Amino acid sequence: MKKSLSIFIVLLLTLLMQGCDSATQVSYNQLIEKTKSWKEPKVAIWYYVGSDKDFNYFHFHDLNKKEIYKVLKNEMKIEYNFELTKDRNKWKVMPWGVQAKQEKK
């Protein structure tokens, strides 16, 4: 029983640690191109989720879609830079995609 629990904990920790490793690296220009399309305007939203030593990370949520991207820090400046976090309360909504259209109104 203890061995099964230990294996489960190791697997769980491994999956949690891979969260940002699974981010797709794109250039700043590629990221901006991606912000121009979405499926459902009521759902689509871009978040800045923090930075590590080398990258700025972004989550995109849309209808049946969640994607994670990373852009080299030297390609873009983030005013409110903070450490990469999984705490959604700290994430910042980016003025991209649908948000950009709403802000122009």
MDTraj code that builds the backbone (N, CA, C; nanometers):
import mdtraj as md
import numpy as np

residues = "MET LYS LYS SER LEU SER ILE PHE ILE VAL LEU LEU LEU THR LEU LEU MET GLN GLY CYS ASP SER ALA THR GLN VAL SER TYR ASN GLN LEU ILE GLU LYS THR LYS SER TRP LYS GLU PRO LYS VAL ALA ILE TRP TYR TYR VAL GLY SER ASP LYS ASP PHE ASN TYR PHE HIS PHE HIS ASP LEU ASN LYS LYS GLU ILE TYR LYS VAL LEU LYS ASN GLU MET LYS ILE GLU TYR ASN PHE GLU LEU THR LYS ASP ARG ASN LYS TRP LYS VAL MET PRO TRP GLY VAL GLN ALA LYS GLN GLU LYS LYS".split()
xyz = np.array([
    [0.0828, -0.1197, 0.0000],
    [0.0000, 0.0000, 0.0000],
    [0.0874, 0.1263, 0.0000],
    [0.1903, 0.1294, 0.0851],
    [0.2781, 0.2457, 0.0927],
    [0.3531, 0.2668, -0.0378],
    [0.3937, 0.1571, -0.1007],
    [0.4676, 0.1676, -0.2261],
    [0.3788, 0.2285, -0.3350],
    [0.2518, 0.1879, -0.3407],
    [0.1579, 0.2432, -0.4388],
    [0.1362, 0.3921, -0.4170],
    [0.1241, 0.4318, -0.2913],
    [0.1052, 0.5725, -0.2584],
    [0.2285, 0.6538, -0.2979],
    [0.3464, 0.6002, -0.2722],
    [0.4703, 0.6696, -0.3080],
    [0.4809, 0.6876, -0.4587],
    [0.4476, 0.5843, -0.5336],
    [0.4521, 0.5924, -0.6804],
    [0.3519, 0.6970, -0.7290],
    [0.2323, 0.6973, -0.6710],
    [0.1298, 0.7937, -0.7088],
    [0.1786, 0.9371, -0.6833],
    [0.2391, 0.9616, -0.5685],
    [0.2870, 1.0951, -0.5343],
    [0.3974, 1.1390, -0.6307],
    [0.4883, 1.0489, -0.6628],
    [0.5958, 1.0814, -0.7568],
    [0.5377, 1.1154, -0.8940],
    [0.4416, 1.0382, -0.9408],
    [0.3794, 1.0655, -1.0704],
    [0.3046, 1.1990, -1.0693],
    [0.2329, 1.2260, -0.9626],
    [0.1594, 1.3507, -0.9511],
    [0.2537, 1.4707, -0.9527],
    [0.3608, 1.4630, -0.8762],
    [0.4585, 1.5720, -0.8744],
    [0.5236, 1.5915, -1.0102],
    [0.5510, 1.4830, -1.0791],
    [0.6099, 1.4912, -1.2127],
    [0.5168, 1.5646, -1.3077],
    [0.3878, 1.5315, -1.3036],
    [0.2906, 1.5979, -1.3904],
    [0.2781, 1.7460, -1.3570],
    [0.2781, 1.7797, -1.2306],
    [0.2674, 1.9198, -1.1902],
    [0.3883, 1.9998, -1.2349],
    [0.5053, 1.9413, -1.2279],
    [0.6277, 2.0107, -1.2649],
    [0.6385, 2.0324, -1.4155],
    [0.5670, 1.9525, -1.4935],
    [0.5754, 1.9628, -1.6388],
    [0.4880, 2.0740, -1.6946],
    [0.4079, 2.1382, -1.6119],
    [0.3136, 2.2390, -1.6577],
    [0.3717, 2.3396, -1.7545],
    [0.4813, 2.4021, -1.7195],
    [0.5378, 2.5049, -1.8043],
    [0.6352, 2.4492, -1.9064],
    [0.6823, 2.3278, -1.8843],
    [0.7660, 2.2641, -1.9843],
    [0.6855, 2.2346, -2.1095],
    [0.5529, 2.2235, -2.0953],
    [0.4689, 2.1912, -2.2093],
    [0.4297, 2.3161, -2.2871],
    [0.4770, 2.4329, -2.2455],
    [0.4478, 2.5568, -2.3176],
    [0.5164, 2.5541, -2.4531],
    [0.4450, 2.6013, -2.5530],
    [0.4995, 2.6093, -2.6882],
    [0.5757, 2.7398, -2.7022],
    [0.7006, 2.7320, -2.7408],
    [0.7797, 2.8529, -2.7603],
    [0.7448, 2.9149, -2.8944],
    [0.7129, 3.0444, -2.8924],
    [0.6834, 3.1194, -3.0137],
    [0.7559, 3.2531, -3.0059],
    [0.7693, 3.3176, -3.1200],
    [0.8251, 3.4521, -3.1210],
    [0.7156, 3.5499, -3.0792],
    [0.7533, 3.6704, -3.0471],
    [0.6556, 3.7729, -3.0120],
    [0.5566, 3.7932, -3.1275],
    [0.6084, 3.8019, -3.2492],
    [0.5205, 3.8219, -3.3662],
    [0.4245, 3.7054, -3.3858],
    [0.4709, 3.5835, -3.3643],
    [0.3825, 3.4666, -3.3759],
    [0.2732, 3.4719, -3.2701],
    [0.3091, 3.5125, -3.1489],
    [0.2102, 3.5217, -3.0418],
    [0.1022, 3.6243, -3.0767],
    [0.1434, 3.7397, -3.1255],
    [0.0464, 3.8431, -3.1624],
    [-0.0451, 3.7939, -3.2742],
    [0.0072, 3.7201, -3.3686],
    [-0.0775, 3.6620, -3.4744],
    [-0.1822, 3.5679, -3.4153],
    [-0.1428, 3.4891, -3.3167],
    [-0.2351, 3.3947, -3.2527],
    [-0.3475, 3.4675, -3.1786],
    [-0.3211, 3.5892, -3.1326],
    [-0.4229, 3.6632, -3.0580],
    [-0.5343, 3.7156, -3.1480],
    [-0.5174, 3.7039, -3.2770],
    [-0.6141, 3.7605, -3.3715],
    [-0.7275, 3.6655, -3.4084],
    [-0.7261, 3.5428, -3.3538],
    [-0.8350, 3.4506, -3.3862],
    [-0.8815, 3.3765, -3.2612],
    [-1.0102, 3.3433, -3.2601],
    [-1.0721, 3.2731, -3.1482],
    [-1.2002, 3.2090, -3.1963],
    [-1.2512, 3.1141, -3.1179],
    [-1.3753, 3.0442, -3.1526],
    [-1.4970, 3.1149, -3.0935],
    [-1.4913, 3.1423, -2.9638],
    [-1.6074, 3.1970, -2.8935],
    [-1.5684, 3.3251, -2.8197],
    [-1.6165, 3.4415, -2.8659],
    [-1.5761, 3.5677, -2.8029],
    [-1.6148, 3.5808, -2.6557],
    [-1.7158, 3.5103, -2.6112],
    [-1.7563, 3.5180, -2.4705],
    [-1.6639, 3.4375, -2.3800],
    [-1.5830, 3.3514, -2.4392],
    [-1.4955, 3.2633, -2.3615],
    [-1.3477, 3.2982, -2.3811],
    [-1.3101, 3.3393, -2.5001],
    [-1.1694, 3.3593, -2.5360],
    [-1.1034, 3.4682, -2.4513],
    [-0.9903, 3.4332, -2.3917],
    [-0.9176, 3.5289, -2.3085],
    [-0.7696, 3.4888, -2.3002],
    [-0.6840, 3.5887, -2.2995],
    [-0.5395, 3.5697, -2.2866],
    [-0.4951, 3.6175, -2.1496],
    [-0.4100, 3.5382, -2.0855],
    [-0.3542, 3.5739, -1.9554],
    [-0.2023, 3.5729, -1.9613],
    [-0.1429, 3.6707, -1.8961],
    [-0.0002, 3.6644, -1.8650],
    [0.0060, 3.5932, -1.7306],
    [0.0859, 3.4844, -1.7217],
    [0.0888, 3.4029, -1.5999],
    [0.2237, 3.4077, -1.5290],
    [0.3109, 3.4953, -1.5755],
    [0.4376, 3.5147, -1.5086],
    [0.5577, 3.4877, -1.5978],
    [0.6731, 3.5032, -1.5378],
    [0.7994, 3.4869, -1.6100],
    [0.8967, 3.4064, -1.5264],
    [0.9846, 3.3372, -1.5956],
    [1.0974, 3.2728, -1.5290],
    [1.2237, 3.3451, -1.5758],
    [1.3366, 3.2839, -1.5609],
    [1.4638, 3.3466, -1.5963],
    [1.4701, 3.3870, -1.7441],
    [1.4118, 3.3047, -1.8323],
    [1.4282, 3.3256, -1.9756],
    [1.3019, 3.3653, -2.0522],
    [1.1840, 3.3283, -1.9990],
    [1.0611, 3.3420, -2.0779],
    [0.9494, 3.4140, -2.0039],
    [0.8593, 3.4752, -2.0823],
    [0.7298, 3.5235, -2.0361],
    [0.6283, 3.4178, -2.0803],
    [0.5332, 3.3841, -1.9925],
    [0.4367, 3.2777, -2.0200],
    [0.2946, 3.3329, -2.0318],
    [0.2186, 3.2745, -2.1251],
    [0.0817, 3.3170, -2.1510],
    [-0.0093, 3.1958, -2.1663],
    [-0.1287, 3.2056, -2.1091],
    [-0.2316, 3.1026, -2.1271],
    [-0.3408, 3.1614, -2.2131],
    [-0.3889, 3.0819, -2.3075],
    [-0.5032, 3.1209, -2.3893],
    [-0.6154, 3.0232, -2.3609],
    [-0.7313, 3.0757, -2.3247],
    [-0.8489, 2.9933, -2.2983],
    [-0.9555, 3.0289, -2.3998],
    [-1.0132, 2.9276, -2.4605],
    [-1.1217, 2.9455, -2.5562],
    [-1.2127, 2.8245, -2.5450],
    [-1.3140, 2.8212, -2.6247],
    [-1.4081, 2.7101, -2.6240],
    [-1.3338, 2.5796, -2.6539],
    [-1.3358, 2.4855, -2.5591],
    [-1.2685, 2.3558, -2.5732],
    [-1.1200, 2.3678, -2.6049],
    [-1.0557, 2.4730, -2.5571],
    [-0.9153, 2.4937, -2.5918],
    [-0.8433, 2.5672, -2.4797],
    [-0.7300, 2.5144, -2.4389],
    [-0.6406, 2.5816, -2.3455],
    [-0.4991, 2.5603, -2.3973],
    [-0.4308, 2.6690, -2.4235],
    [-0.2952, 2.6607, -2.4768],
    [-0.2012, 2.7450, -2.3926],
    [-0.0755, 2.7021, -2.3846],
    [0.0263, 2.7735, -2.3087],
    [0.1403, 2.8083, -2.4046],
    [0.1791, 2.9348, -2.4029],
    [0.2875, 2.9809, -2.4886],
    [0.3941, 3.0484, -2.4041],
    [0.5161, 3.0457, -2.4563],
    [0.6247, 3.1190, -2.3924],
    [0.7008, 3.1965, -2.4991],
    [0.7421, 3.3177, -2.4606],
    [0.8150, 3.4068, -2.5499],
    [0.9416, 3.4499, -2.4763],
    [1.0528, 3.4496, -2.5462],
    [1.1779, 3.4936, -2.4850],
    [1.1614, 3.6338, -2.4266],
    [1.2136, 3.6522, -2.3075],
    [1.2007, 3.7811, -2.2399],
    [1.2602, 3.8958, -2.3215],
    [1.3694, 3.8686, -2.3938],
    [1.4325, 3.9769, -2.4687],
    [1.3527, 4.0166, -2.5931],
    [1.2442, 3.9429, -2.6251],
    [1.1596, 3.9776, -2.7398],
    [1.0425, 4.0667, -2.7012],
    [1.0100, 4.0709, -2.5737],
    [0.8968, 4.1539, -2.5311],
    [0.9131, 4.1968, -2.3868],
    [0.8675, 4.3160, -2.3585],
    [0.8759, 4.3699, -2.2222],
    [0.7374, 4.3632, -2.1594],
    [0.7320, 4.3155, -2.0364],
    [0.6082, 4.3090, -1.9596],
    [0.6207, 4.4110, -1.8465],
    [0.5303, 4.5087, -1.8435],
    [0.5359, 4.6130, -1.7403],
    [0.5235, 4.5581, -1.5996],
    [0.4277, 4.4701, -1.5798],
    [0.3961, 4.4175, -1.4467],
    [0.4508, 4.2771, -1.4300],
    [0.5768, 4.2615, -1.4627],
    [0.6455, 4.1331, -1.4572],
    [0.6384, 4.0732, -1.3158],
    [0.6031, 3.9447, -1.3066],
    [0.6067, 3.8734, -1.1790],
    [0.6485, 3.7300, -1.2034],
    [0.6850, 3.6613, -1.0970],
    [0.7320, 3.5232, -1.1066],
    [0.6202, 3.4320, -1.1563],
    [0.6563, 3.3383, -1.2410],
    [0.5616, 3.2408, -1.2960],
    [0.4826, 3.1755, -1.1839],
    [0.3504, 3.1717, -1.1978],
    [0.2661, 3.1165, -1.0922],
    [0.1470, 3.0398, -1.1492],
    [0.1008, 2.9433, -1.0725],
    [-0.0216, 2.8703, -1.1073],
    [-0.1423, 2.9302, -1.0357],
    [-0.1190, 3.0318, -0.9531],
    [-0.2248, 3.0989, -0.8793],
    [-0.3011, 3.1914, -0.9748],
    [-0.4190, 3.1484, -1.0168],
    [-0.4971, 3.2247, -1.1147],
    [-0.5358, 3.3633, -1.0654],
    [-0.5389, 3.3841, -0.9355],
    [-0.5711, 3.5158, -0.8809],
    [-0.4636, 3.6191, -0.9137],
    [-0.3443, 3.5733, -0.9453],
    [-0.2340, 3.6636, -0.9779],
    [-0.2187, 3.6867, -1.1282],
    [-0.2837, 3.6052, -1.2102],
    [-0.2728, 3.6194, -1.3547],
    [-0.3308, 3.7523, -1.3995],
    [-0.2741, 3.8084, -1.5059],
    [-0.3205, 3.9358, -1.5617],
    [-0.3835, 3.9121, -1.6989],
    [-0.5021, 3.9666, -1.7168],
    [-0.5692, 3.9584, -1.8469],
    [-0.4953, 4.0510, -1.9424],
    [-0.4646, 3.9994, -2.0600],
    [-0.3942, 4.0786, -2.1602],
    [-0.4958, 4.1472, -2.2523],
    [-0.4653, 4.2661, -2.2983],
    [-0.5559, 4.3386, -2.3874],
    [-0.5418, 4.2929, -2.5325],
    [-0.5606, 4.1643, -2.5527],
    [-0.5448, 4.1037, -2.6850],
    [-0.6748, 4.0370, -2.7267],
    [-0.6854, 4.0063, -2.8557],
    [-0.8012, 3.9323, -2.9047],
    [-0.9311, 4.0037, -2.8745],
    [-1.0250, 3.9337, -2.8186],
    [-1.1559, 3.9891, -2.7848],
    [-1.1412, 4.1055, -2.6875],
    [-1.0516, 4.0941, -2.5921],
    [-1.0293, 4.2002, -2.4933],
    [-0.9883, 4.3304, -2.5615],
    [-0.9083, 4.3228, -2.6660],
    [-0.8645, 4.4416, -2.7366],
    [-0.9834, 4.5090, -2.8036],
    [-1.0709, 4.4303, -2.8612],
    [-1.1890, 4.4857, -2.9278],
    [-1.2820, 4.5507, -2.8265],
    [-1.2958, 4.4930, -2.7073],
    [-1.3837, 4.5486, -2.6039],
    [-1.3270, 4.6788, -2.5476],
    [-1.1959, 4.6884, -2.5359],
    [-1.1340, 4.8081, -2.4808],
    [-1.1479, 4.9288, -2.5750],
    [-1.1605, 4.9027, -2.7058],
    [-1.1715, 5.0111, -2.8033],
    [-1.3103, 5.0748, -2.8034],
    [-1.4099, 5.0082, -2.7479],
    [-1.5472, 5.0604, -2.7487],
    [-1.5599, 5.1842, -2.6655],
])
top = md.Topology()
chain = top.add_chain()
for i, resn in enumerate(residues, 1):
    res = top.add_residue(resn, chain, resSeq=i)
    for name in ("N", "CA", "C"):
        top.add_atom(name, md.element.get_by_symbol(name[0]), res)
traj = md.Trajectory(xyz[None], top)
